[in-house]
């Protein structure tokens, strides 16, 4: 029997193993594309929850296969990291995309639905149950509160109305960011806002609601142009702004803004928003939706935006949650 050349063998195995993993990588790439398509198509009249649940199962299957085929520590770590991301999506069990026809016992049906959801969530050892009702009217939200649910303090509030922008010539400038830098800056400022707002569900928000990929919309760093009394120096970044024309297919310009707490409700915030509107519509009035990340930020900025003619309200589809494993006394 011919002897095996150890040097040749040592070269062939890793390369063949990589080729074997190529199929998993190709399928993962296809799954990611399908997930983006599903999220883009999700509407009240086109529910995608069940399809997305099946897709998560496929993600998990490829992660398991990647780990089982791994013959080096880096591949194992990558597979485990992927499984961790999938588990983040599973940390909460969500009741979504449902409606109850008029004439039925809505409170009773809702109670039965949430009870069933919570039982399944506990069986799978999920930490949270979540609900995303299509109707955000106060009577509907009150029914959920009566069942122990409360709103997640994350992009719960929006200021809406019509604004005429103005060219930036004051204390701030909007510096364009590339998608990667925009994602990093947005997450950093969001963490700062959540911490300053003392949001009790910050861990859950970061794990399952934070953006995971760069936005396709233009994003900007909100920079000071002059030194101010808050300790900010010229050129310092104090926040993040994203300009999202017609994001919800309603003809409204959505503006997501996150700022260091010292600038909540301060003139630089108004200047940044008006500058963003001008960037989009010039000196013409435009319908806008200014989205604020926390209640504390919205409270501090309400007088500022009211002065601009905008009205504060709960955003179109708030996320409600219930902690299934409350802290023991």
C-alpha positions in Angstrom: 0.0 0.0 0.0 1.5 3.4 -0.9 2.3 5.7 2.0 0.3 8.9 2.3 2.3 12.0 1.9 1.6 14.0 5.1 2.5 17.3 3.6 0.1 16.9 0.6 -2.6 15.6 2.9 -2.3 18.5 5.2 -2.8 20.9 2.3 -5.8 19.1 0.8 -8.0 18.7 3.8 -8.5 22.4 4.8 -9.2 23.3 1.2 -11.7 20.6 0.7 -13.4 21.5 4.0 -13.7 25.1 2.8 -15.3 23.9 -0.5 -17.7 21.8 1.6 -18.8 24.9 3.6 -19.3 26.9 0.4 -22.8 25.4 0.0 -23.8 26.7 3.5 -22.4 30.1 2.8 -24.3 30.3 -0.5 -27.6 29.3 1.2 -27.0 31.8 4.1 -26.5 34.5 1.5 -29.8 33.5 -0.2 -31.6 33.4 3.2 -30.4 36.9 4.0 -31.6 38.3 0.7 -35.0 36.6 1.3 -35.2 38.0 4.8 -34.6 41.6 3.5 -37.3 41.0 0.8 -39.8 39.8 3.4 -39.1 42.7 5.8 -39.5 45.2 2.9 -42.8 43.6 1.8 -44.3 43.4 5.3 -47.6 45.3 5.5 -50.9 45.0 7.4 -52.5 43.4 4.3 -49.4 41.2 3.6 -48.4 39.5 6.8 -45.0 37.8 6.7 -44.6 36.6 10.3 -45.1 32.9 9.5 -42.8 33.0 6.5 -40.1 34.7 8.6 -40.4 32.1 11.3 -39.8 29.4 8.8 -36.8 31.3 7.4 -35.3 31.6 10.9 -35.5 27.8 11.1 -33.5 27.6 7.9 -30.9 30.1 9.3 -30.5 27.8 12.4 -30.1 24.7 10.2 -27.2 26.3 8.3 -25.6 27.5 11.5 -25.7 24.0 12.9 -24.3 22.5 9.7 -21.5 25.1 9.7 -20.5 24.2 13.2 -20.6 20.4 12.6 -18.4 20.8 9.5 -15.9 23.1 11.2 -12.3 21.9 11.6 -10.8 25.1 12.8 -11.6 27.4 15.7 -12.4 30.5 13.6 -15.2 28.7 11.7 -16.6 27.3 15.0 -16.6 30.8 16.5 -18.4 32.2 13.4 -21.0 29.4 13.5 -21.6 30.0 17.3 -21.9 33.8 16.7 -24.5 33.1 14.0 -26.5 30.9 16.4 -26.3 33.7 19.1 -27.8 36.2 16.6 -30.6 33.7 15.8 -31.3 33.3 19.5 -31.6 37.0 19.9 -34.5 36.9 17.6 -36.0 34.1 19.7 -35.6 35.9 23.0 -39.0 37.3 22.7 -42.2 35.7 21.5 -44.3 38.2 19.4 -48.0 38.4 18.8 -48.3 40.3 15.6 -50.3 40.9 12.4 -53.8 40.1 13.8 -57.1 41.8 14.0 -60.5 41.0 15.6 -63.7 41.5 13.6 -66.3 43.8 15.1 -69.1 42.1 17.0 -66.9 39.6 18.8 -65.7 39.6 22.4 -62.5 41.5 21.7 -61.2 41.6 25.3 -61.9 37.9 25.8 -60.3 36.9 22.5 -57.3 39.1 23.2 -56.9 37.6 26.7 -57.0 34.0 25.2 -54.5 34.9 22.5 -52.0 36.4 24.9 -52.4 33.6 27.4 -51.6 31.0 24.7 -48.7 33.1 23.5 -47.3 33.4 27.0 -47.6 29.7 27.7 -45.7 28.8 24.5 -43.1 31.4 25.3 -42.5 30.0 28.8 -42.3 26.5 27.5 -39.5 27.6 25.2 -37.9 29.6 28.1 -38.3 33.0 26.4 -37.8 36.0 28.6 -40.3 38.3 27.0 -43.7 38.2 25.3 -44.2 41.0 22.8 -47.2 42.4 20.9 -47.4 44.7 17.9 -51.1 45.6 17.5 -52.1 47.2 14.2 -54.5 49.5 16.1 -52.6 52.0 18.4 -55.8 53.7 19.8 -55.9 54.3 23.5 -58.8 51.8 24.1 -56.7 49.0 22.4 -53.6 49.9 24.3 -55.6 50.0 27.5 -56.7 46.4 26.9 -53.1 45.3 26.6 -52.1 47.2 29.8 -54.9 45.4 31.7 -53.1 42.1 30.7 -49.8 43.3 32.1 -48.2 44.7 28.9 -46.5 48.0 28.6 -45.0 49.9 25.8 -41.3 49.5 25.0 -39.7 52.9 25.4 -38.0 52.8 22.0 -39.2 55.0 19.1 -42.6 55.2 20.8 -43.1 58.9 20.0 -43.2 60.9 16.9 -43.8 64.6 16.1 -45.8 65.2 13.0 -47.0 68.1 10.9 -45.7 70.3 8.1 -42.4 72.1 8.1 -40.6 74.5 5.9 -36.9 73.9 6.1 -34.0 76.4 6.3 -30.4 76.3 5.2 -28.1 75.5 8.0 -26.2 78.7 9.2 -26.4 78.4 12.9 -24.7 76.2 15.5 -24.8 72.9 13.7 -23.9 71.2 10.4 -25.1 67.9 9.0 -22.0 65.8 7.9 -22.9 62.9 5.5 -21.8 59.5 6.8 -21.2 56.4 4.8 -23.5 53.5 5.7 -21.0 51.7 8.0 -20.1 54.8 9.9 -23.8 55.8 10.1 -24.7 52.5 11.7 -21.9 52.7 14.3 -22.7 56.3 15.2 -26.4 55.6 15.4 -25.9 52.7 17.8 -23.4 54.6 20.0 -25.8 57.6 20.4 -28.9 55.3 20.9 -27.0 53.5 23.8 -26.2 56.9 25.3 -29.9 58.0 25.0 -31.2 54.8 26.5 -28.8 55.0 29.5 -29.6 58.7 30.1 -33.4 57.8 29.9 -32.9 55.0 32.4 -34.9 52.6 30.2 -35.3 49.4 32.1 -35.5 47.2 29.0 -32.2 48.4 27.5 -30.7 44.9 27.2 -33.8 43.6 25.4 -33.9 46.6 23.1 -30.2 46.2 22.2 -30.5 42.4 21.6 -33.6 42.4 19.5 -34.5 45.9 18.3 -31.3 47.7 17.5 -30.4 48.0 13.8 -28.3 45.1 12.5 -27.2 46.5 9.2 -26.5 49.9 7.6 -29.5 51.9 6.5 -30.2 52.5 2.9 -31.4 56.0 3.6 -29.0 59.0 3.9 -27.5 59.4 7.4 -25.7 62.3 8.9 -23.6 63.3 11.9 -25.0 66.3 13.7 -21.8 68.4 14.3 -21.3 71.6 16.2 -19.9 74.5 14.1 -19.1 76.6 17.2 -18.1 75.9 20.8 -21.0 76.0 23.2 -21.8 76.3 26.9 -22.4 72.5 27.2 -18.8 71.6 26.8 -19.0 70.9 23.1 -16.3 72.2 20.8 -16.3 73.2 17.2 -16.5 70.1 14.9 -17.7 67.8 17.7 -20.4 65.3 16.8 -23.4 65.5 19.1 -25.8 63.2 17.4 -27.1 61.2 14.5 -29.9 62.0 11.9 -31.4 59.8 9.2 -33.4 61.3 6.4 -36.1 58.8 5.1 -38.3 60.1 2.3 -41.6 58.2 1.9 -40.3 55.4 4.2 -43.8 54.2 4.9 -45.3 54.8 1.5 -47.4 57.7 2.8 -45.6 60.7 1.2 -44.2 61.8 4.6 -40.6 62.6 5.2 -39.5 60.6 8.2 -36.6 62.0 10.2 -35.0 59.9 12.9 -32.8 61.9 15.3 -30.7 60.9 18.3 -28.7 63.4 20.3 -26.5 63.5 23.3 -28.9 64.3 26.3 -27.4 67.8 26.8 -28.9 68.8 23.5 -32.5 67.4 23.8 -34.9 70.3 23.2 -32.1 72.7 22.6 -31.7 75.0 19.5 -29.2 72.7 17.8 -32.0 70.0 17.6 -34.4 72.4 15.8 -31.6 73.6 13.5 -30.7 70.0 12.6 -34.3 69.0 11.8 -35.0 72.2 9.7 -31.7 71.7 7.9 -32.7 68.1 7.1 -36.1 69.3 5.7 -34.3 71.9 3.6 -31.9 69.2 2.3 -35.0 67.2 1.1 -37.5 69.9 0.0 -35.6 73.1 -0.3 -37.7 76.1 0.9 -41.0 74.3 0.1 -43.2 73.0 3.0 -43.2 69.3 3.5 -45.1 66.8 5.7 -42.7 65.4 8.3 -42.5 62.8 11.0 -39.8 63.3 13.5 -39.1 60.1 15.3 -37.6 60.2 18.8 -36.0 57.2 20.5 -37.0 57.6 24.1 -39.8 59.2 26.2 -37.3 61.2 28.2 -36.0 62.7 24.9 -39.5 63.4 23.7 -40.5 65.1 27.0 -37.6 67.4 26.8 -38.1 68.2 23.2 -41.9 68.6 23.2 -41.9 72.4 23.7 -39.3 72.8 20.9 -41.3 70.8 18.3 -44.6 72.3 19.4 -43.1 75.7 18.7 -42.4 74.5 15.2 -46.0 73.5 14.7 -45.6 69.7 15.2 -47.9 67.5 17.2 -46.7 64.8 19.5 -48.3 61.3 19.3 -47.7 57.6 19.7 -46.1 56.2 16.6 -48.1 54.1 14.2 -47.2 50.7 15.6 -45.8 50.7 19.1 -44.2 47.6 20.5 -45.7 46.3 23.8 -44.0 43.8 26.1 -44.4 41.7 29.2 -41.6 40.3 31.2 -42.3 36.6 31.8 -39.4 36.2 34.3 -39.7 39.2 36.6 -37.0 39.7 39.2 -37.6 37.9 42.5 -37.9 40.1 45.6 
